[in-house]
Amino acid sequence: MKVFSTFEDLDNYLNNHSVCLHTVDGNGTVTWVNETELASLGYTKEEYIGKFIGDFHKDEEVVNDILGRLTRFETVNTYPARMKRKDGSTAYVMINSNVYKDKWGGFEHTRCFTTAVDEKVFNALRHKQDLGGYE
């Protein structure tokens, strides 16, 4: 089975995947984002890449918790978050992320998958989190 025969095939797959994808460095700076995430939030690459990921979150304590977990090399699963769309509206999402380590075991960048959810699902995930449902 042939999956990706060229870098261009892989690039096309990642950039046009149906799931929002991005990477951030150890300081929380966005280093890469796919077209799906840009379209879902309404930003251009120039407005997103090189910026602090917290600039796109509605809740500072949420992004700080996520980044803290990631810098401790923890995996983040089904983490509810509210993101800022360029038009000022709120995107309710569920975040799954972990860290890609460099060859010395250090923090290279995250691998973040963001899935849109409706407000009802967001609230259910937040309630589960409040009850200690997340490590």
C-alpha positions, 0 to 999 in steps of 0.5 A: 500500500502506497501512502505518501510517495513524496513530501508534497503528498504528505504536505497536501495530506496535513494541510488539507486534513479535515481536522485542525492541526498546529504545532507550537514551540516550547514558548507557546509560539505557533510554528505551523498550522494547517489550512483547516485550522486557519479557515475555521478561525478565519486567520491567515498564516501571517496572522497566526504563525509566529504568534503566541497560541494564547492570543487565540484562546478566550481563557488564559488559565486554560491555555496556561494549563495546557502549555504547562502540561505539555512542557511537563511532557504530559499528553492532553486529551479531550481538553475543552477550550474556547478559541477566538475567531478573527470575527470575534465569535467563539469556537468551542473545541476539544484539544488533543496534543503531545510533544514531539521530542528532539533527538536529545529528548528535549521539547521540539514542538507540540502535535496539536489536533483541535476538533470543533464541538458545539457549546453543549459538548463543550459544557459537558467536557468542562463539567467532566474536567471540573469533576477531575475527569482529566489527569 
